[in-house]
Amino acid sequence: MLDGFVPWPDHLAEEYRRRGIWLGRPLGDLLYDSCRRHADRVAVVCDGRGMTYAELSRRADRLAGGLIELGIRPLDRVVVHLPNIPEFVVLVFALLRAGAIPVLALPGHRKSEISHLCAHSGAVAYAVKDEFGGFDYRALAREIPAVRHVLVSGDAQEFTALESLGSENVPLPRVDPSDPALFLLSGGTTGLPKLIPRTHDDYAHVMRATADAMHVGEEVAYLAVNPVAHQAALACPGVFGSLLLGGKAVLTSSVRPDEVFPLIRREHVTVTTVVPSVLRLWADSGQKPDLSHLLVQVGSAPLDPALASRAGQVLGCRIMRWYGISEGLLTHTRFDDPEDVITGTDGRPMTEDDEVLIVDESGNPVPEGEAGEMIARGPYTIRGYYRAPEENTRSFTPDGFFRTGDLVRRSPEGNITIVGRIKDVINRAGEKVSAEEVERQLRTHPSVQDAAVVGVPDTVLGERTYAFLVLTGSEIRPAAMKEFLRGCGLATYKIPDRLVPLAQLPRTPMGKVDKKALRALAATSAR
């Protein structure tokens, strides 16, 4: 077993397998079986080029052999920092076959996050695209210490070309389905991501259960507009869930209506996942495409009910609300729910095996309809972060419930509505921004005496990031501060949308920064 990994209790694992919730088979084997059953079908499409299941299987197995010959062993960690391109799918499939663990970085991550991911996971390799979106990832790779191999898709320069790795007839290891299949990332409140171990058993269950919830099968054509490293586009059912079914995964990095709508029509896309800001962009495009065959899964940020109704009418698509955390629990609306439930709530837990409690600060259940923190456990909600014993003590109850940090209300029908958060994390267009991390970087500027960061509601992004600064005297131009933060290695989505100078930060009677007062000030200044 991987040191630092917290497994499910043995008696629960046995029960989940006995009941067929867990299949007891590694994801790489399940994907390989799907490739054999659907060999001649198109598996992945990107930029108009298709890859069949047979080709996907062949490329993944050859790459798995090449990785093994490179010295990558079962349970070794590999940070995968690739955009929505076929190489992402092939590499992750290959790592699953080789028994190694992909650590899925997001395209917007930079030096601060990648250095942490490589060090904390103990990664032996770091995989990147040569250039993408105007950014040279090889230059970033040169700044990452203590990684044995840098694998580059494209022009590798002094590094190892991903396409050069490949070996036939290399024996593949036996993979334990109880082991982590991959690591997702949690934004958290400390700024740097925590590692979320998703096992082969529990993640295969997620893929199958979300497909069942959305009533899709092998005819599914899934469009990934969110980064595939995000849970929804990865496995809910996402790219890999669609591949397990025998469907088609369509990859793009564009959300522009003039590019996405023709792609949806051309590839006969049936399902996609977007954040509310993208849904608004599509609804406001002035176009009225016939997307009656499309199911749009909306999550990652609060959804305005009026937007949900308008988007359904303008685009002609079906809307399905989802709430999900990378640590596990998923809730969603049902197709037969009333309109007010679909547009105004986050639905009900995905499976009957999800245990969800709404509790007060002392951990006691609150009366039905009152707001409280949602805690959850079940066959796909993790039991602990990787190598994080102190965080695990804070984030998990002694009996295995995960503290989501989300304040929710539950209706008598069981529908959940998110009303706020306990954790000081800003949800900007579906990306989680740690206020503490941004504050720490702001305070390193020589002209900043103190800083406090809050989120303010925004109809487009969900929340915008406001930074309140106490300056030493000199004025700071917003463009210069943003450039400074980029130089610190902060991801672009974490850079504040607005800087507000103050003579001093408001304080509570206990001497802490009064963020409630700052949010009120931010809301006032945003009008």
N, C-alpha and C positions, 0 to 999 in steps of 0.2 A: 504493500500500500504506500502511496505517496506521503512522505512526511509533511505534516502541516495541513493535510486534508481531513475534514470532519465528515465521516460517512453517516448514512442513516443507520439507526439501530438495527442490529441483525434481525430481530423478530419482525420489524416492519418490512425490511427488504424481502424476507421470506414470504410474508403475507402478500406484498405487492406482486411478486412473481407467481405465487400460487393462484392469484385472482386474474392474472393476465394483464395487469396494469403495466408491469415491467415485463419485457420479453426475454431478458437474460441474454441478449445478443449485442455485440458491439455495433456502433453506428456504421463503421466502415464495411462490415459484413452485410448489413441491411442495405446499404447503398449499392454494394456490389451485386447483390441479388436483384435489385431493381434494374441495374444496368443489363443483366443477363436477360431478364424478362422483356425488356423494352429496347433491345439492342438497336433496332433500326429507327426508332423514334428520335425526334430532335429533343435534346435535353436542355441545352443552353443556347441562347441567342444574344449576341451583342454586336452593335453597329452593323446589323444586317447579315451577319455571318452566324451560321448555326453549327452546333457540335452535337453529334448523335450520342446516345448512351454508350454505344460500343467504343466510340472515340474517347469519351470522357473516362470510361473505365480503363482503357489502354493507357492513356496519358497519366492517370492517377497512379496506376500500379507501377509504371516505369519510373515515375518521379519518386514514389515510395521506395523503390529499390535504390535509386540514386541517393536519397536522403540517408538510407541505412548505410550505404557504402561510404558516405561522407562522415559517418560516425554518430549519427543521431539515433538514439536508442529509445525504447519504450519509456514513457513518462518524462522524457526530456521536454522542455518547454521551448516553443518557437514563437516569437512575437511576429504576428502577421499584420502588416501595415499596408494593405492594398485597397484600391478603390473598387468600384463595381465593374470588374473585368473578369473574363473567363478564368484567368490565372488564379484569382482568389478561390474559385470553386475547385479547380484542379488541385491547388496546394493544400487546402483544408481537407479534401477527400484523401489526398496522399498521406497527410499527417495522421489522419484517423486510421488508415490502413497500416501505417508503420507503428502505430501505438504511441506516437508522440502527441503532445498537447498544444494545439494552437492557442495563443494568447491574442485575442482579437482587438487590436487597436483601431481607433477611429481615424478616418482620413484627416481630420482637423488637428489631431494631436501633433505636438512638436517636441522639442528637446526635453522640456521639463517632464512631460508625461512619459515619453518613450524611455528616457533614462531610468525613471522609476519602475516602469513595467519590466524592463530587462533585468534590473537589479533585484527587484522584489520577487520576481518569478524564478530567478536563477536561469534565465534563458540562455541556451547555447547558440541560438541563431536569431537573426532579425531579417525579415523578408519585406522588400519594398518594390514599388514601381520606380523606374529610373526618373521620369518626370511625369507630373500630372497636375492639371489645373494651374500651370505656371510655376509650380514649386518643384525644386530638385531634391528628391528624397535621398539621393546619394550623398549630398552635402550634409544632410541631417545624420545619416548613418556614420559619417566620419566623426561626429561629435559624441557618439554613443560608446562609452568605454566597456571593456570586459565582455564583449560578445565574440564568441569563437568564429562564427560564420555570418557574413552579410550576403544575402541572396537577393539578386536584383532581376526583376522582369524587364527585359529590354537591354539597353546599353549598360553593361555592368561596370565598365571601366576597370578599376583595380579589384573589384569584388567578384564574387562567383555568379555567373549567369544562371538564373533559375532554369532557363531552357536547355542549358548544357548538362543538367543532371538527369540521368536516366539510365536504368539498368534492367535488363530482362532476367527473369528466372531467379531473382533474389528471394529467398524464403522470407515470408512475412511472419511477424511474431504473433503469438496468441495474445489477444487483448481481453482483459477482464472487464466485463460490462459494468462492474461496480466502480471502476476507476473513473477519474475525470476524463471526459472526452475533449473538453475545451474549457477555456476560461473566458467568461464575459467580464465586463468592467462595471463597477458601481461608482457613481460620482461621489457620493458620500458628503460629509461635512468637513473633512480634513483637507480636501482639495485634490490630492492625488488619488487615483482610482484604487479601489480595493478589488481583489481578484475573486470572482465568483465561479466556483467549480461546478460545472454541469456534467453529470455523469452520462455515460452511454444510455443507461437504463432510463433515467428521468427525462433526458432530452428527446429520446425517441418517443416517449409517452407524450411530451408536449406537441411534437409534430403531428402525431396521430390524432390527439384530442382536439387540437385547433382545426385540423382538416374536417373532423366530424362536426365540430361546432359550426363551421362555415358551409357544410354540406357539399364539399368538393371531393373529387376522386381523380382518376388518372387523366381526365379531360382538362384538368386545371392548367391555365397558363398564367403564371404569376409574374407581375412586373415589379422589379425592385427599383424604386426611386430613392428610398432611404438607403443609407449605407448598409451593405450586407452584414457588416460587423455588428449592427444593431440587432437585438433579439427578434423584433417583429419581422424584419426583412430576411433574417436568417432562418427562422424556424417556427413561425406562427401563422400559417404553415411555412411561409417564406420560401426562399430558394431551396433549401435542403429538404423541407417537408414536401415540397412539390416534386422533387426528384425521387423521394421515397415512394411517392404515389405513382410515378411514371409520367408525370406532367412535364410542362415546359417552364423553364425559368428565363425570363427576359431581363437583361441588365441594362441600366442606363444611369448616368450621373446627372441627368438634366431633369428639372421639374417644369420647364417652360411649356406652356400649353401648345404652342405652335410646333413643338418637337414631340411632346408626349402623346397628344391626341392622335396624330397619324400613326405613331408606334403602336398604340393600343388597338387601333383598327387593323393595321397590317398584320400584327401577330395574334389577333383575336384574343387579346388579354381578357381574362375573366375575373382576376382578383389583383388588387394592389393595396399597399399600406401607405398612408400619408399622415403627416402631422396637420393640425388645423390650419396653420399658416399656408401650407401648400393647397389645401382644399379651398381656402379663400382665394388664392391666386387663380386657381382653375375656374372657380365660380365667377370671378370678376373679369375674366378674359374677354368677355364680349362674344365668345363663341358659344354655340349651342350644339355640341356634338351629340350624336346618338350613342350614348354609353349605357343603353338599357341592359346590355349583357354583362356589365361590370359591377362587381361588388367592391366597395371601397371601405377598407378597414381603417378607422380613424382612432388615433390614440396618442400617447406620449405628452399630451398637454390638454388643458381644459378646452372643450368645444362649445362654442356659443350655439344654443339651440336654434336661433334664427338662421345662423350660417348653415347648420345641418339641413334645415328644411329647404333653404334657398338652393343649396348645392344639389340636393336631390332633384329639385324641379328643373334647374338650369342644365345640369349635366345628364339628367335622365338615369342616373345610376342609383343603386341601393347603397344605403349608408349603414354601417354596423359599428357601434361604439365599443371600444376596448380600453380597459385599464390593464396595465401590466408592469411588472418589475422584473429586472433581470435576475433577481434572486429567486423568482418563482411565480407567485400567485398571479393568475389571470382572471379577470371578470369581463363579461361582455353582454350586450343586449342580444335578444333572440329575434328571429325573423317575424314571429307572430306577436311580438310585444306591441302595445299601443304606441302611437306616434310620440306622445309625451315622454314615454320611457326611453325610446330610441334616441330622441334628441336631447333629453334632459337628465339622463342618468348614465352611470357607467356599468349598468347591468348587474348580473349575478355571477358568483363564482363559476368557473368553467366546468368543474366536475363535482360530483357528489362527495368525493374524497377530500375536497378542500375544506379545511376547518378554519373558519374566520370568526374572530371575536372583535367587538368594538369595546374598548376599555378606557377608563379614566387614568389619571396620572398615577394612581396607586395600583393599576392593573385590574381593577374590578369592572365587570361589564356595566355599561351605561344603559339606561332605559331605552327602549326602542324609539328611534326617531331623534335621539339626542346625539350630538357630535362627540366623537371620541377617537382615539388612535386605533387604527386597524392593525391587528396582529394575525398571523396566518401560519399554518403548517399543512403539510400534505405530501403526496408522492412526487411532487416536482418543485417544492420550495426547499431551498438548501438548508442545511443544518449548521453551517458556519462558513465564514470567509476563509480563504487560503492564507495560512501563516499570519493570523491576526487574532491572537488569543484575547487581547484586551478589548478589541472592537467586538469580538464575539460575545463577551460578557455583557457589553452594552446593548447589542443588537438582537440577542436571542434570550428568550426566557429559559429558566432551568428545564422546563418540560418541552422545549423545542420549538416554540412559536417565534417567528421572525417579527420584529417590531418594524413595521413599514415606515413609521414616521409621518404617515398621511392621516389627516383628520377627515373622518367620513361620517355620513349619516346613512342609516339603513332603513328603508321603508318597510311597512308590514309585509309587503310582497317579496321582500328580500333584496330589492334593488339598492345598489350602493351609489352614493353621490359623494365625490371628493369635494371637500369644502376648504381645505387648507393643508398646511404641512407643519410639523413640529420642527423638523430639521431645517437648518438655515441654508437651503439650496434653492437657487433660482432656476425655474424651468423655462428656458429661452428657446422657443421653436423646437421643443422636444429634447434639446441638449441640456444636461444638468451642469449648472455653474455653481461652484462652491464659493460662497461669499468670503469665507475665511481665506481661501487661497488667493483670490484677487486682492483682498485687503493686504495680505502679506507682501505681495509684489508691489502694490502701490506705495507702501511704506518704505520701500528701498529707494524710491526716487529722492534725490537730495532736497527737493523743494516741498516734499510732503511730510508734514509733522505727524498727522494721523489720518486714518481713512476708515470709512464704513461703507459697505456695499449692501444694497437691498434690491429686491425686485418690485416693479410696479406693474399692475395689470395692463395688458396691451391687446387690442383686438386682433392684431396681425400675428404677433409672435407669442402670444400667451402671456409672457412677461418680458419687460425690458430691464436691463441692468443699469441702475443708477449708482454712481460712486460719489459720496460726500467726502470732501477733502478739507482738512485744516492745513493751510500752507504756511511756510516759514516767512513769506513776504512777497516772493516773486510770483507773478502770474504764470500759469501753465496753459499753453495752447492745447486744445483737445487732440489735434492731429499729432503733435509732438509726444503727448502722453501715450497715445495709442502706439506710436512707433517705438517708444520706450518699452512698453509692455510686450510688444512683439519681440523686441531684442532680448527680453527676459525669458523667451521661450514659451510664452503663454499662448494657448490655442486661440484662434481668431474669434470663435464664438464666446470666449470668456472675457473679451475686452469690453469694458463698460460702454453702453450706448450713450450715456450722458455723464458729464462731470459737473458737480455742483460744489463751489467753494463755500465754506462756512467758517465763521470766526471760531466756533467750537462745536463739538458734537454733543447733542443732548444726552443726558445721563439719567438712569433710574436712581431711586433712593439708595440702591446697593452699589452705585458707582459704575454699573455696566452701561454700555452704549444703548440708548433707548431706540431700538430699531422700529418699534411701533410708531414713535414720533417721526422717524425718518421716512417711513412708508407713507404716512399721512402728508408729510411735506412733499415727497416725490409725487404723490397723486395730485396734489394741489398745483405743483409746478408743471405737471404734464397737461393740464387743461388748456 
